[in-house]
Amino acid sequence: MKVKTGERCPATGIWEVQDCPSITFVFKEGSVVPDYKGNQVYWEFKDNIPVN
């Protein structure tokens, strides 16, 4: 699953920049995903966040 800068996040979890997988952020479902260093990017879903 992936989203572009400015789109709403479809799922809470850990997301990474498509062309730079070492850059990860946590986004909540429904939040607008940001640019990265001023560039429009695609964010790819990496993993769910464990809830205890």
DAGILIN-V736401 format. One line per field, one symbol per residue. phi: phi as a letter, one per 40 degrees, with the letter a starting at -180 (. if undefined). burial: # if it has 9 or more other ideal C-beta (glycine too) atoms within 8 Angstrom, else .. A space follows every 10 residues. Layout:
BEGIN
phi: ???
burial: ???
END
This chain:
BEGIN
phi: .abbdgcccc acicbbcdca cccbabbcdg cccccbfgbc bcbbcbaccc bb
burial: ..###...#. .#######.. #..#.##... ..#..#.... ######.... ..
END
